[in-house]
Amino acid sequence: MTEADLAMFRRYLLEPGLVGLDWRGFHDAQEPARRFAKDGFLGPDGGRLIVDVDGVAAGNVAWRKGSYTPSSYYWEIGIVLLPEWRGKGFGWRAQAMLCDYLFEHTPVQRIQAGTHPENTAEQRALEKAGFQLEGVIRACEFRAGQWRDGLLYSRLRDDPLNPQ
C-alpha cells in the first residue's frame, strides 16, 4: 500500500454504495491517512493490502485479529473490490493469496470471514478460496436500519484450497 492508495480508502468512507452492502454511513475521511502514517496499514493486530491488477488498484484485502480464548487468536479477513473489478475472479484469488500469506507468516490455525446472506458472489468466492460455511450468525449486524443475519465461513491451516 502506498500513500496514493489513500484516495481509494477515503472514497470507501464518503461514497454510499461503493463498498456494496458494507456501507455503514459517513466516517472521518482523514482516518485512513492517520492509520497509514502510524504503521502503513501493517500492524500486529491486522492490516490491509492492495489488490493490484496489472498495476491498477482494484480494491483491498484486510485482516484483523480476533480471539475466542486468551491463549489463541484467529484472523478475520475481508475484501472490497471497486465495482468495475467485481465478478471477474480477482476476489477469490486475492482472498486465497491472503490466507496463504497469513498461514506462512503467522502461527494461526484459523482464518474466518463473514458475509451477507444475499451476497451469493462472495459466498462462491470464499468457497473457491477454500473456506467452508460454518453457519448463520443471527442478528449480528445493524445495517440499513435493521438487524441482519450474517454467514460465517472459515478456513483452517490444514484445509485443502478447494474442498468442493
Phi and psi in radians as a Rosetta constraint file:
Dihedral C 1 N 2 CA 2 C 2 CIRCULARHARMONIC -2.159 0.35
Dihedral N 2 CA 2 C 2 N 3 CIRCULARHARMONIC 2.973 0.35
Dihedral C 2 N 3 CA 3 C 3 CIRCULARHARMONIC -1.039 0.35
Dihedral N 3 CA 3 C 3 N 4 CIRCULARHARMONIC -0.561 0.35
Dihedral C 3 N 4 CA 4 C 4 CIRCULARHARMONIC -1.094 0.35
Dihedral N 4 CA 4 C 4 N 5 CIRCULARHARMONIC -0.466 0.35
Dihedral C 4 N 5 CA 5 C 5 CIRCULARHARMONIC -1.293 0.35
Dihedral N 5 CA 5 C 5 N 6 CIRCULARHARMONIC -0.224 0.35
Dihedral C 5 N 6 CA 6 C 6 CIRCULARHARMONIC -1.081 0.35
Dihedral N 6 CA 6 C 6 N 7 CIRCULARHARMONIC -0.514 0.35
Dihedral C 6 N 7 CA 7 C 7 CIRCULARHARMONIC -1.054 0.35
Dihedral N 7 CA 7 C 7 N 8 CIRCULARHARMONIC -0.664 0.35
Dihedral C 7 N 8 CA 8 C 8 CIRCULARHARMONIC -1.137 0.35
Dihedral N 8 CA 8 C 8 N 9 CIRCULARHARMONIC -0.710 0.35
Dihedral C 8 N 9 CA 9 C 9 CIRCULARHARMONIC -1.179 0.35
Dihedral N 9 CA 9 C 9 N 10 CIRCULARHARMONIC -0.623 0.35
Dihedral C 9 N 10 CA 10 C 10 CIRCULARHARMONIC -1.118 0.35
Dihedral N 10 CA 10 C 10 N 11 CIRCULARHARMONIC -0.685 0.35
Dihedral C 10 N 11 CA 11 C 11 CIRCULARHARMONIC -1.051 0.35
Dihedral N 11 CA 11 C 11 N 12 CIRCULARHARMONIC -0.710 0.35
Dihedral C 11 N 12 CA 12 C 12 CIRCULARHARMONIC -0.949 0.35
Dihedral N 12 CA 12 C 12 N 13 CIRCULARHARMONIC -0.641 0.35
Dihedral C 12 N 13 CA 13 C 13 CIRCULARHARMONIC -1.482 0.35
Dihedral N 13 CA 13 C 13 N 14 CIRCULARHARMONIC -0.316 0.35
Dihedral C 13 N 14 CA 14 C 14 CIRCULARHARMONIC -2.027 0.35
Dihedral N 14 CA 14 C 14 N 15 CIRCULARHARMONIC -0.239 0.35
Dihedral C 14 N 15 CA 15 C 15 CIRCULARHARMONIC -1.941 0.35
Dihedral N 15 CA 15 C 15 N 16 CIRCULARHARMONIC 1.799 0.35
Dihedral C 15 N 16 CA 16 C 16 CIRCULARHARMONIC -0.962 0.35
Dihedral N 16 CA 16 C 16 N 17 CIRCULARHARMONIC 2.353 0.35
Dihedral C 16 N 17 CA 17 C 17 CIRCULARHARMONIC 1.527 0.35
Dihedral N 17 CA 17 C 17 N 18 CIRCULARHARMONIC -0.268 0.35
Dihedral C 17 N 18 CA 18 C 18 CIRCULARHARMONIC -1.069 0.35
Dihedral N 18 CA 18 C 18 N 19 CIRCULARHARMONIC -0.622 0.35
Dihedral C 18 N 19 CA 19 C 19 CIRCULARHARMONIC -1.682 0.35
Dihedral N 19 CA 19 C 19 N 20 CIRCULARHARMONIC 0.344 0.35
Dihedral C 19 N 20 CA 20 C 20 CIRCULARHARMONIC 1.225 0.35
Dihedral N 20 CA 20 C 20 N 21 CIRCULARHARMONIC -2.382 0.35
Dihedral C 20 N 21 CA 21 C 21 CIRCULARHARMONIC -1.243 0.35
Dihedral N 21 CA 21 C 21 N 22 CIRCULARHARMONIC -0.158 0.35
Dihedral C 21 N 22 CA 22 C 22 CIRCULARHARMONIC -1.549 0.35
Dihedral N 22 CA 22 C 22 N 23 CIRCULARHARMONIC 0.142 0.35
Dihedral C 22 N 23 CA 23 C 23 CIRCULARHARMONIC -1.076 0.35
Dihedral N 23 CA 23 C 23 N 24 CIRCULARHARMONIC 2.216 0.35
Dihedral C 23 N 24 CA 24 C 24 CIRCULARHARMONIC -2.103 0.35
Dihedral N 24 CA 24 C 24 N 25 CIRCULARHARMONIC 0.359 0.35
Dihedral C 24 N 25 CA 25 C 25 CIRCULARHARMONIC 1.644 0.35
Dihedral N 25 CA 25 C 25 N 26 CIRCULARHARMONIC 3.000 0.35
Dihedral C 25 N 26 CA 26 C 26 CIRCULARHARMONIC -1.194 0.35
Dihedral N 26 CA 26 C 26 N 27 CIRCULARHARMONIC 2.491 0.35
Dihedral C 26 N 27 CA 27 C 27 CIRCULARHARMONIC -2.388 0.35
Dihedral N 27 CA 27 C 27 N 28 CIRCULARHARMONIC 2.995 0.35
Dihedral C 27 N 28 CA 28 C 28 CIRCULARHARMONIC -1.044 0.35
Dihedral N 28 CA 28 C 28 N 29 CIRCULARHARMONIC 1.951 0.35
Dihedral C 28 N 29 CA 29 C 29 CIRCULARHARMONIC -1.245 0.35
Dihedral N 29 CA 29 C 29 N 30 CIRCULARHARMONIC -0.218 0.35
Dihedral C 29 N 30 CA 30 C 30 CIRCULARHARMONIC -1.594 0.35
Dihedral N 30 CA 30 C 30 N 31 CIRCULARHARMONIC -0.155 0.35
Dihedral C 30 N 31 CA 31 C 31 CIRCULARHARMONIC -1.035 0.35
Dihedral N 31 CA 31 C 31 N 32 CIRCULARHARMONIC -0.748 0.35
Dihedral C 31 N 32 CA 32 C 32 CIRCULARHARMONIC -1.037 0.35
Dihedral N 32 CA 32 C 32 N 33 CIRCULARHARMONIC -0.657 0.35
Dihedral C 32 N 33 CA 33 C 33 CIRCULARHARMONIC -1.158 0.35
Dihedral N 33 CA 33 C 33 N 34 CIRCULARHARMONIC -0.698 0.35
Dihedral C 33 N 34 CA 34 C 34 CIRCULARHARMONIC -1.108 0.35
Dihedral N 34 CA 34 C 34 N 35 CIRCULARHARMONIC -0.757 0.35
Dihedral C 34 N 35 CA 35 C 35 CIRCULARHARMONIC -1.151 0.35
Dihedral N 35 CA 35 C 35 N 36 CIRCULARHARMONIC -0.720 0.35
Dihedral C 35 N 36 CA 36 C 36 CIRCULARHARMONIC -1.076 0.35
Dihedral N 36 CA 36 C 36 N 37 CIRCULARHARMONIC -0.738 0.35
Dihedral C 36 N 37 CA 37 C 37 CIRCULARHARMONIC -1.132 0.35
Dihedral N 37 CA 37 C 37 N 38 CIRCULARHARMONIC -0.590 0.35
Dihedral C 37 N 38 CA 38 C 38 CIRCULARHARMONIC -1.196 0.35
Dihedral N 38 CA 38 C 38 N 39 CIRCULARHARMONIC -0.902 0.35
Dihedral C 38 N 39 CA 39 C 39 CIRCULARHARMONIC -2.608 0.35
Dihedral N 39 CA 39 C 39 N 40 CIRCULARHARMONIC 0.240 0.35
Dihedral C 39 N 40 CA 40 C 40 CIRCULARHARMONIC 1.141 0.35
Dihedral N 40 CA 40 C 40 N 41 CIRCULARHARMONIC 0.393 0.35
Dihedral C 40 N 41 CA 41 C 41 CIRCULARHARMONIC 1.148 0.35
Dihedral N 41 CA 41 C 41 N 42 CIRCULARHARMONIC 0.465 0.35
Dihedral C 41 N 42 CA 42 C 42 CIRCULARHARMONIC -2.297 0.35
Dihedral N 42 CA 42 C 42 N 43 CIRCULARHARMONIC 1.591 0.35
Dihedral C 42 N 43 CA 43 C 43 CIRCULARHARMONIC -2.114 0.35
Dihedral N 43 CA 43 C 43 N 44 CIRCULARHARMONIC 3.013 0.35
Dihedral C 43 N 44 CA 44 C 44 CIRCULARHARMONIC -1.174 0.35
Dihedral N 44 CA 44 C 44 N 45 CIRCULARHARMONIC -0.337 0.35
Dihedral C 44 N 45 CA 45 C 45 CIRCULARHARMONIC -1.872 0.35
Dihedral N 45 CA 45 C 45 N 46 CIRCULARHARMONIC 0.113 0.35
Dihedral C 45 N 46 CA 46 C 46 CIRCULARHARMONIC 2.684 0.35
Dihedral N 46 CA 46 C 46 N 47 CIRCULARHARMONIC 3.131 0.35
Dihedral C 46 N 47 CA 47 C 47 CIRCULARHARMONIC -3.079 0.35
Dihedral N 47 CA 47 C 47 N 48 CIRCULARHARMONIC -3.061 0.35
Dihedral C 47 N 48 CA 48 C 48 CIRCULARHARMONIC -2.457 0.35
Dihedral N 48 CA 48 C 48 N 49 CIRCULARHARMONIC 2.524 0.35
Dihedral C 48 N 49 CA 49 C 49 CIRCULARHARMONIC -2.283 0.35
Dihedral N 49 CA 49 C 49 N 50 CIRCULARHARMONIC 2.596 0.35
Dihedral C 49 N 50 CA 50 C 50 CIRCULARHARMONIC -1.390 0.35
Dihedral N 50 CA 50 C 50 N 51 CIRCULARHARMONIC 2.417 0.35
Dihedral C 50 N 51 CA 51 C 51 CIRCULARHARMONIC -1.520 0.35
Dihedral N 51 CA 51 C 51 N 52 CIRCULARHARMONIC 1.877 0.35
Dihedral C 51 N 52 CA 52 C 52 CIRCULARHARMONIC -1.785 0.35
Dihedral N 52 CA 52 C 52 N 53 CIRCULARHARMONIC 2.195 0.35
Dihedral C 52 N 53 CA 53 C 53 CIRCULARHARMONIC -2.108 0.35
Dihedral N 53 CA 53 C 53 N 54 CIRCULARHARMONIC 1.857 0.35
Dihedral C 53 N 54 CA 54 C 54 CIRCULARHARMONIC 0.914 0.35
Dihedral N 54 CA 54 C 54 N 55 CIRCULARHARMONIC 0.761 0.35
Dihedral C 54 N 55 CA 55 C 55 CIRCULARHARMONIC 1.443 0.35
Dihedral N 55 CA 55 C 55 N 56 CIRCULARHARMONIC 0.086 0.35
Dihedral C 55 N 56 CA 56 C 56 CIRCULARHARMONIC -1.971 0.35
Dihedral N 56 CA 56 C 56 N 57 CIRCULARHARMONIC 2.339 0.35
Dihedral C 56 N 57 CA 57 C 57 CIRCULARHARMONIC -1.296 0.35
Dihedral N 57 CA 57 C 57 N 58 CIRCULARHARMONIC 1.914 0.35
Dihedral C 57 N 58 CA 58 C 58 CIRCULARHARMONIC -1.617 0.35
Dihedral N 58 CA 58 C 58 N 59 CIRCULARHARMONIC -0.208 0.35
Dihedral C 58 N 59 CA 59 C 59 CIRCULARHARMONIC 2.744 0.35
Dihedral N 59 CA 59 C 59 N 60 CIRCULARHARMONIC -2.691 0.35
Dihedral C 59 N 60 CA 60 C 60 CIRCULARHARMONIC -2.645 0.35
Dihedral N 60 CA 60 C 60 N 61 CIRCULARHARMONIC 2.734 0.35
Dihedral C 60 N 61 CA 61 C 61 CIRCULARHARMONIC -1.953 0.35
Dihedral N 61 CA 61 C 61 N 62 CIRCULARHARMONIC 2.608 0.35
Dihedral C 61 N 62 CA 62 C 62 CIRCULARHARMONIC -2.415 0.35
Dihedral N 62 CA 62 C 62 N 63 CIRCULARHARMONIC 2.745 0.35
Dihedral C 62 N 63 CA 63 C 63 CIRCULARHARMONIC -2.523 0.35
Dihedral N 63 CA 63 C 63 N 64 CIRCULARHARMONIC 2.600 0.35
Dihedral C 63 N 64 CA 64 C 64 CIRCULARHARMONIC -2.521 0.35
Dihedral N 64 CA 64 C 64 N 65 CIRCULARHARMONIC 2.631 0.35
Dihedral C 64 N 65 CA 65 C 65 CIRCULARHARMONIC -1.393 0.35
Dihedral N 65 CA 65 C 65 N 66 CIRCULARHARMONIC 2.422 0.35
Dihedral C 65 N 66 CA 66 C 66 CIRCULARHARMONIC -2.398 0.35
Dihedral N 66 CA 66 C 66 N 67 CIRCULARHARMONIC 2.929 0.35
Dihedral C 66 N 67 CA 67 C 67 CIRCULARHARMONIC -2.669 0.35
Dihedral N 67 CA 67 C 67 N 68 CIRCULARHARMONIC 2.397 0.35
Dihedral C 67 N 68 CA 68 C 68 CIRCULARHARMONIC -1.707 0.35
Dihedral N 68 CA 68 C 68 N 69 CIRCULARHARMONIC -0.386 0.35
Dihedral C 68 N 69 CA 69 C 69 CIRCULARHARMONIC -2.425 0.35
Dihedral N 69 CA 69 C 69 N 70 CIRCULARHARMONIC 2.778 0.35
Dihedral C 69 N 70 CA 70 C 70 CIRCULARHARMONIC -1.157 0.35
Dihedral N 70 CA 70 C 70 N 71 CIRCULARHARMONIC -0.363 0.35
Dihedral C 70 N 71 CA 71 C 71 CIRCULARHARMONIC -1.632 0.35
Dihedral N 71 CA 71 C 71 N 72 CIRCULARHARMONIC -0.028 0.35
Dihedral C 71 N 72 CA 72 C 72 CIRCULARHARMONIC -2.637 0.35
Dihedral N 72 CA 72 C 72 N 73 CIRCULARHARMONIC 2.888 0.35
Dihedral C 72 N 73 CA 73 C 73 CIRCULARHARMONIC -2.476 0.35
Dihedral N 73 CA 73 C 73 N 74 CIRCULARHARMONIC 2.924 0.35
Dihedral C 73 N 74 CA 74 C 74 CIRCULARHARMONIC -2.333 0.35
Dihedral N 74 CA 74 C 74 N 75 CIRCULARHARMONIC 2.938 0.35
Dihedral C 74 N 75 CA 75 C 75 CIRCULARHARMONIC -1.854 0.35
Dihedral N 75 CA 75 C 75 N 76 CIRCULARHARMONIC 2.413 0.35
Dihedral C 75 N 76 CA 76 C 76 CIRCULARHARMONIC -1.891 0.35
Dihedral N 76 CA 76 C 76 N 77 CIRCULARHARMONIC 2.201 0.35
Dihedral C 76 N 77 CA 77 C 77 CIRCULARHARMONIC -1.934 0.35
Dihedral N 77 CA 77 C 77 N 78 CIRCULARHARMONIC 2.810 0.35
Dihedral C 77 N 78 CA 78 C 78 CIRCULARHARMONIC -2.673 0.35
Dihedral N 78 CA 78 C 78 N 79 CIRCULARHARMONIC 2.896 0.35
Dihedral C 78 N 79 CA 79 C 79 CIRCULARHARMONIC -2.494 0.35
Dihedral N 79 CA 79 C 79 N 80 CIRCULARHARMONIC 2.534 0.35
Dihedral C 79 N 80 CA 80 C 80 CIRCULARHARMONIC -2.289 0.35
Dihedral N 80 CA 80 C 80 N 81 CIRCULARHARMONIC 2.134 0.35
Dihedral C 80 N 81 CA 81 C 81 CIRCULARHARMONIC -1.946 0.35
Dihedral N 81 CA 81 C 81 N 82 CIRCULARHARMONIC 2.424 0.35
Dihedral C 81 N 82 CA 82 C 82 CIRCULARHARMONIC -1.093 0.35
Dihedral N 82 CA 82 C 82 N 83 CIRCULARHARMONIC 2.610 0.35
Dihedral C 82 N 83 CA 83 C 83 CIRCULARHARMONIC -0.892 0.35
Dihedral N 83 CA 83 C 83 N 84 CIRCULARHARMONIC -0.669 0.35
Dihedral C 83 N 84 CA 84 C 84 CIRCULARHARMONIC -1.234 0.35
Dihedral N 84 CA 84 C 84 N 85 CIRCULARHARMONIC -0.183 0.35
Dihedral C 84 N 85 CA 85 C 85 CIRCULARHARMONIC -1.840 0.35
Dihedral N 85 CA 85 C 85 N 86 CIRCULARHARMONIC -0.048 0.35
Dihedral C 85 N 86 CA 86 C 86 CIRCULARHARMONIC -1.355 0.35
Dihedral N 86 CA 86 C 86 N 87 CIRCULARHARMONIC 2.621 0.35
Dihedral C 86 N 87 CA 87 C 87 CIRCULARHARMONIC 1.337 0.35
Dihedral N 87 CA 87 C 87 N 88 CIRCULARHARMONIC 0.283 0.35
Dihedral C 87 N 88 CA 88 C 88 CIRCULARHARMONIC -2.021 0.35
Dihedral N 88 CA 88 C 88 N 89 CIRCULARHARMONIC 0.119 0.35
Dihedral C 88 N 89 CA 89 C 89 CIRCULARHARMONIC 1.561 0.35
Dihedral N 89 CA 89 C 89 N 90 CIRCULARHARMONIC 0.035 0.35
Dihedral C 89 N 90 CA 90 C 90 CIRCULARHARMONIC -1.351 0.35
Dihedral N 90 CA 90 C 90 N 91 CIRCULARHARMONIC -0.557 0.35
Dihedral C 90 N 91 CA 91 C 91 CIRCULARHARMONIC -1.119 0.35
Dihedral N 91 CA 91 C 91 N 92 CIRCULARHARMONIC -0.874 0.35
Dihedral C 91 N 92 CA 92 C 92 CIRCULARHARMONIC -1.144 0.35
Dihedral N 92 CA 92 C 92 N 93 CIRCULARHARMONIC -0.641 0.35
Dihedral C 92 N 93 CA 93 C 93 CIRCULARHARMONIC -1.152 0.35
Dihedral N 93 CA 93 C 93 N 94 CIRCULARHARMONIC -0.742 0.35
Dihedral C 93 N 94 CA 94 C 94 CIRCULARHARMONIC -1.107 0.35
Dihedral N 94 CA 94 C 94 N 95 CIRCULARHARMONIC -0.712 0.35
Dihedral C 94 N 95 CA 95 C 95 CIRCULARHARMONIC -1.198 0.35
Dihedral N 95 CA 95 C 95 N 96 CIRCULARHARMONIC -0.680 0.35
Dihedral C 95 N 96 CA 96 C 96 CIRCULARHARMONIC -1.129 0.35
Dihedral N 96 CA 96 C 96 N 97 CIRCULARHARMONIC -0.729 0.35
Dihedral C 96 N 97 CA 97 C 97 CIRCULARHARMONIC -1.134 0.35
Dihedral N 97 CA 97 C 97 N 98 CIRCULARHARMONIC -0.685 0.35
Dihedral C 97 N 98 CA 98 C 98 CIRCULARHARMONIC -1.104 0.35
Dihedral N 98 CA 98 C 98 N 99 CIRCULARHARMONIC -0.753 0.35
Dihedral C 98 N 99 CA 99 C 99 CIRCULARHARMONIC -1.052 0.35
Dihedral N 99 CA 99 C 99 N 100 CIRCULARHARMONIC -0.792 0.35
Dihedral C 99 N 100 CA 100 C 100 CIRCULARHARMONIC -1.007 0.35
Dihedral N 100 CA 100 C 100 N 101 CIRCULARHARMONIC -0.770 0.35
Dihedral C 100 N 101 CA 101 C 101 CIRCULARHARMONIC -1.062 0.35
Dihedral N 101 CA 101 C 101 N 102 CIRCULARHARMONIC -0.838 0.35
Dihedral C 101 N 102 CA 102 C 102 CIRCULARHARMONIC -1.173 0.35
Dihedral N 102 CA 102 C 102 N 103 CIRCULARHARMONIC -0.671 0.35
Dihedral C 102 N 103 CA 103 C 103 CIRCULARHARMONIC -1.187 0.35
Dihedral N 103 CA 103 C 103 N 104 CIRCULARHARMONIC -0.565 0.35
Dihedral C 103 N 104 CA 104 C 104 CIRCULARHARMONIC -1.314 0.35
Dihedral N 104 CA 104 C 104 N 105 CIRCULARHARMONIC -0.583 0.35
Dihedral C 104 N 105 CA 105 C 105 CIRCULARHARMONIC -1.932 0.35
Dihedral N 105 CA 105 C 105 N 106 CIRCULARHARMONIC -0.028 0.35
Dihedral C 105 N 106 CA 106 C 106 CIRCULARHARMONIC -2.404 0.35
Dihedral N 106 CA 106 C 106 N 107 CIRCULARHARMONIC 2.721 0.35
Dihedral C 106 N 107 CA 107 C 107 CIRCULARHARMONIC -1.490 0.35
Dihedral N 107 CA 107 C 107 N 108 CIRCULARHARMONIC 0.258 0.35
Dihedral C 107 N 108 CA 108 C 108 CIRCULARHARMONIC -1.121 0.35
Dihedral N 108 CA 108 C 108 N 109 CIRCULARHARMONIC 2.620 0.35
Dihedral C 108 N 109 CA 109 C 109 CIRCULARHARMONIC -1.718 0.35
Dihedral N 109 CA 109 C 109 N 110 CIRCULARHARMONIC -0.419 0.35
Dihedral C 109 N 110 CA 110 C 110 CIRCULARHARMONIC -2.268 0.35
Dihedral N 110 CA 110 C 110 N 111 CIRCULARHARMONIC 2.359 0.35
Dihedral C 110 N 111 CA 111 C 111 CIRCULARHARMONIC -2.182 0.35
Dihedral N 111 CA 111 C 111 N 112 CIRCULARHARMONIC 2.316 0.35
Dihedral C 111 N 112 CA 112 C 112 CIRCULARHARMONIC -2.218 0.35
Dihedral N 112 CA 112 C 112 N 113 CIRCULARHARMONIC 2.810 0.35
Dihedral C 112 N 113 CA 113 C 113 CIRCULARHARMONIC -2.596 0.35
Dihedral N 113 CA 113 C 113 N 114 CIRCULARHARMONIC 2.465 0.35
Dihedral C 113 N 114 CA 114 C 114 CIRCULARHARMONIC -1.950 0.35
Dihedral N 114 CA 114 C 114 N 115 CIRCULARHARMONIC 2.705 0.35
Dihedral C 114 N 115 CA 115 C 115 CIRCULARHARMONIC -2.649 0.35
Dihedral N 115 CA 115 C 115 N 116 CIRCULARHARMONIC 3.004 0.35
Dihedral C 115 N 116 CA 116 C 116 CIRCULARHARMONIC -1.509 0.35
Dihedral N 116 CA 116 C 116 N 117 CIRCULARHARMONIC 2.501 0.35
Dihedral C 116 N 117 CA 117 C 117 CIRCULARHARMONIC -0.983 0.35
Dihedral N 117 CA 117 C 117 N 118 CIRCULARHARMONIC -0.543 0.35
Dihedral C 117 N 118 CA 118 C 118 CIRCULARHARMONIC -1.451 0.35
Dihedral N 118 CA 118 C 118 N 119 CIRCULARHARMONIC -0.110 0.35
Dihedral C 118 N 119 CA 119 C 119 CIRCULARHARMONIC -1.595 0.35
Dihedral N 119 CA 119 C 119 N 120 CIRCULARHARMONIC 1.275 0.35
Dihedral C 119 N 120 CA 120 C 120 CIRCULARHARMONIC -1.170 0.35
Dihedral N 120 CA 120 C 120 N 121 CIRCULARHARMONIC -0.514 0.35
Dihedral C 120 N 121 CA 121 C 121 CIRCULARHARMONIC -1.107 0.35
Dihedral N 121 CA 121 C 121 N 122 CIRCULARHARMONIC -0.754 0.35
Dihedral C 121 N 122 CA 122 C 122 CIRCULARHARMONIC -1.207 0.35
Dihedral N 122 CA 122 C 122 N 123 CIRCULARHARMONIC -0.609 0.35
Dihedral C 122 N 123 CA 123 C 123 CIRCULARHARMONIC -1.047 0.35
Dihedral N 123 CA 123 C 123 N 124 CIRCULARHARMONIC -0.810 0.35
Dihedral C 123 N 124 CA 124 C 124 CIRCULARHARMONIC -1.108 0.35
Dihedral N 124 CA 124 C 124 N 125 CIRCULARHARMONIC -0.702 0.35
Dihedral C 124 N 125 CA 125 C 125 CIRCULARHARMONIC -1.099 0.35
Dihedral N 125 CA 125 C 125 N 126 CIRCULARHARMONIC -0.771 0.35
Dihedral C 125 N 126 CA 126 C 126 CIRCULARHARMONIC -1.099 0.35
Dihedral N 126 CA 126 C 126 N 127 CIRCULARHARMONIC -0.726 0.35
Dihedral C 126 N 127 CA 127 C 127 CIRCULARHARMONIC -1.122 0.35
Dihedral N 127 CA 127 C 127 N 128 CIRCULARHARMONIC -0.702 0.35
Dihedral C 127 N 128 CA 128 C 128 CIRCULARHARMONIC -1.105 0.35
Dihedral N 128 CA 128 C 128 N 129 CIRCULARHARMONIC -0.568 0.35
Dihedral C 128 N 129 CA 129 C 129 CIRCULARHARMONIC -1.433 0.35
Dihedral N 129 CA 129 C 129 N 130 CIRCULARHARMONIC 0.104 0.35
Dihedral C 129 N 130 CA 130 C 130 CIRCULARHARMONIC 1.681 0.35
Dihedral N 130 CA 130 C 130 N 131 CIRCULARHARMONIC 0.148 0.35
Dihedral C 130 N 131 CA 131 C 131 CIRCULARHARMONIC -1.497 0.35
Dihedral N 131 CA 131 C 131 N 132 CIRCULARHARMONIC 2.649 0.35
Dihedral C 131 N 132 CA 132 C 132 CIRCULARHARMONIC -2.079 0.35
Dihedral N 132 CA 132 C 132 N 133 CIRCULARHARMONIC 2.457 0.35
Dihedral C 132 N 133 CA 133 C 133 CIRCULARHARMONIC -1.219 0.35
Dihedral N 133 CA 133 C 133 N 134 CIRCULARHARMONIC 2.232 0.35
Dihedral C 133 N 134 CA 134 C 134 CIRCULARHARMONIC -1.703 0.35
Dihedral N 134 CA 134 C 134 N 135 CIRCULARHARMONIC -0.598 0.35
Dihedral C 134 N 135 CA 135 C 135 CIRCULARHARMONIC 2.764 0.35
Dihedral N 135 CA 135 C 135 N 136 CIRCULARHARMONIC -3.045 0.35
Dihedral C 135 N 136 CA 136 C 136 CIRCULARHARMONIC -1.643 0.35
Dihedral N 136 CA 136 C 136 N 137 CIRCULARHARMONIC 2.346 0.35
Dihedral C 136 N 137 CA 137 C 137 CIRCULARHARMONIC -1.845 0.35
Dihedral N 137 CA 137 C 137 N 138 CIRCULARHARMONIC 1.887 0.35
Dihedral C 137 N 138 CA 138 C 138 CIRCULARHARMONIC -1.270 0.35
Dihedral N 138 CA 138 C 138 N 139 CIRCULARHARMONIC 2.402 0.35
Dihedral C 138 N 139 CA 139 C 139 CIRCULARHARMONIC 0.795 0.35
Dihedral N 139 CA 139 C 139 N 140 CIRCULARHARMONIC 0.865 0.35
Dihedral C 139 N 140 CA 140 C 140 CIRCULARHARMONIC -1.596 0.35
Dihedral N 140 CA 140 C 140 N 141 CIRCULARHARMONIC -0.246 0.35
Dihedral C 140 N 141 CA 141 C 141 CIRCULARHARMONIC -2.500 0.35
Dihedral N 141 CA 141 C 141 N 142 CIRCULARHARMONIC 2.559 0.35
Dihedral C 141 N 142 CA 142 C 142 CIRCULARHARMONIC -1.738 0.35
Dihedral N 142 CA 142 C 142 N 143 CIRCULARHARMONIC 2.019 0.35
Dihedral C 142 N 143 CA 143 C 143 CIRCULARHARMONIC -2.559 0.35
Dihedral N 143 CA 143 C 143 N 144 CIRCULARHARMONIC 2.415 0.35
Dihedral C 143 N 144 CA 144 C 144 CIRCULARHARMONIC 0.927 0.35
Dihedral N 144 CA 144 C 144 N 145 CIRCULARHARMONIC 0.716 0.35
Dihedral C 144 N 145 CA 145 C 145 CIRCULARHARMONIC 1.466 0.35
Dihedral N 145 CA 145 C 145 N 146 CIRCULARHARMONIC 0.094 0.35
Dihedral C 145 N 146 CA 146 C 146 CIRCULARHARMONIC -2.668 0.35
Dihedral N 146 CA 146 C 146 N 147 CIRCULARHARMONIC 2.831 0.35
Dihedral C 146 N 147 CA 147 C 147 CIRCULARHARMONIC -1.374 0.35
Dihedral N 147 CA 147 C 147 N 148 CIRCULARHARMONIC 2.372 0.35
Dihedral C 147 N 148 CA 148 C 148 CIRCULARHARMONIC -2.309 0.35
Dihedral N 148 CA 148 C 148 N 149 CIRCULARHARMONIC 2.660 0.35
Dihedral C 148 N 149 CA 149 C 149 CIRCULARHARMONIC -1.352 0.35
Dihedral N 149 CA 149 C 149 N 150 CIRCULARHARMONIC 2.841 0.35
Dihedral C 149 N 150 CA 150 C 150 CIRCULARHARMONIC -2.348 0.35
Dihedral N 150 CA 150 C 150 N 151 CIRCULARHARMONIC 2.888 0.35
Dihedral C 150 N 151 CA 151 C 151 CIRCULARHARMONIC -1.977 0.35
Dihedral N 151 CA 151 C 151 N 152 CIRCULARHARMONIC 2.379 0.35
Dihedral C 151 N 152 CA 152 C 152 CIRCULARHARMONIC -1.910 0.35
Dihedral N 152 CA 152 C 152 N 153 CIRCULARHARMONIC 2.201 0.35
Dihedral C 152 N 153 CA 153 C 153 CIRCULARHARMONIC -2.023 0.35
Dihedral N 153 CA 153 C 153 N 154 CIRCULARHARMONIC 2.685 0.35
Dihedral C 153 N 154 CA 154 C 154 CIRCULARHARMONIC -2.517 0.35
Dihedral N 154 CA 154 C 154 N 155 CIRCULARHARMONIC 2.729 0.35
Dihedral C 154 N 155 CA 155 C 155 CIRCULARHARMONIC -2.341 0.35
Dihedral N 155 CA 155 C 155 N 156 CIRCULARHARMONIC 2.214 0.35
Dihedral C 155 N 156 CA 156 C 156 CIRCULARHARMONIC -1.701 0.35
Dihedral N 156 CA 156 C 156 N 157 CIRCULARHARMONIC 2.739 0.35
Dihedral C 156 N 157 CA 157 C 157 CIRCULARHARMONIC -0.880 0.35
Dihedral N 157 CA 157 C 157 N 158 CIRCULARHARMONIC -0.675 0.35
Dihedral C 157 N 158 CA 158 C 158 CIRCULARHARMONIC -1.587 0.35
Dihedral N 158 CA 158 C 158 N 159 CIRCULARHARMONIC -0.061 0.35
Dihedral C 158 N 159 CA 159 C 159 CIRCULARHARMONIC -1.172 0.35
Dihedral N 159 CA 159 C 159 N 160 CIRCULARHARMONIC 2.518 0.35
Dihedral C 159 N 160 CA 160 C 160 CIRCULARHARMONIC -1.195 0.35
Dihedral N 160 CA 160 C 160 N 161 CIRCULARHARMONIC 2.718 0.35
Dihedral C 160 N 161 CA 161 C 161 CIRCULARHARMONIC -1.032 0.35
Dihedral N 161 CA 161 C 161 N 162 CIRCULARHARMONIC -0.785 0.35
Dihedral C 161 N 162 CA 162 C 162 CIRCULARHARMONIC -2.262 0.35
Dihedral N 162 CA 162 C 162 N 163 CIRCULARHARMONIC 1.583 0.35
Dihedral C 162 N 163 CA 163 C 163 CIRCULARHARMONIC -1.287 0.35
Dihedral N 163 CA 163 C 163 N 164 CIRCULARHARMONIC -0.056 0.35
